[in-house]
């Protein structure tokens, strides 16, 4: 997924469906652009997430019982990864339910 493809999807959603909300979310680290709309399966939300690429993961721990574990991530300043998430509103759970990829096909 890239920025150009996201712009195409965003334009298609805006012209085809009733857009209810559009906003940006700050993630730690990264950002997400969110569109909420009424689709064929009810209230739907899609998120285009952009995060910096993880270069390294350092784990700090002690071999003592009951001690904690700390994980430090090192992120790239130049490279990022992008992906798309889709959610459907569940009235039973009163929360957003993530749409898994196999269920789309």
N, C-alpha and C positions, 0 to 999 in steps of 0.2 A: 504494500500500500504506500502511495506517495501523495504529496500535496496536490498534484494535478488530478489524480483520480478522486481524491476527497472533494475537490471543488466540483467535479462532475456529479458525484453522488449527492452532494449538498444541493446543487441546482435542481436535480431530478426530484428530490424529496420536496423541495419548496414548490415546484410546479405541479406535482402530482397529488400531494396530501395537504391536509389542514394543519399547518405548523402552529403548535401551541406555545413553544418556548425555545429560545436559542440563547446559549450562554457559554462562557469559558470557565473551566475549573482549574485551580492550581493544585498540582500534585507534588509530592515530595519524592523525587525530583520530577520535573516535567510539567506538561500542561495537557488539558483535554478540551476539545471543542465539542459541545453537546447540542443535539437537536432533538426536541420532543415533538411528536406529531401523532395524529390519529390515523392509523393505517388499517389495512384489512383485518388484522388480528387484534385490533383495539389500540390502546395507548402504547406507543412504542418510543424508545429512546435509543439513539445511536451516538457513540462517542468515538471521536478520532483522537487517539492518545499519541503524544510525541514525548519520548523520554530519551535522555542521553544514553549512549551505549555503555554497558558495564565492561570495564577493562579488567578489573581484578576484584577479588573478594578476600578480605583478610578476617580470619576468625581468631578471636582472643578468648582463651578459656583457661581454667585451672583444673587439675585432676582431682581436686578435693570435692567431697560430697557436698551438695547444696550450693556450690558456687555457680555463678551466672555465666552466660556466654554472650559475647558481644561480637557482632558482625559489622565490619566496615567495608563499604563499597567504594571503589575508585571508578569515577565516570569520565568518559571522554569529553573534551571541550569542543571538538569539531564534529564528531559523528553522533547521529541519533537514530533511533528506531521508531517506526510508526506502525500502528495497527488499529483496527476497527473493532469495536465491541457493539453488540446489539442487545437490547433488553425489552421485555414486554411486561406491562403492569399486571400483577397478580392480585385480584380482589380477595382471594382466600388468605394470602399471606400479608396483604396490604403493604407490598413492597415490590421493587423491580426484580424480575426473574431473568437471569442471563440466558440468551438463546445460544445453545451449543451448536457448533458447526455441523455435525452430522444431522441434526434435526432440520437444517435448512434445505437439505436435499432429500 
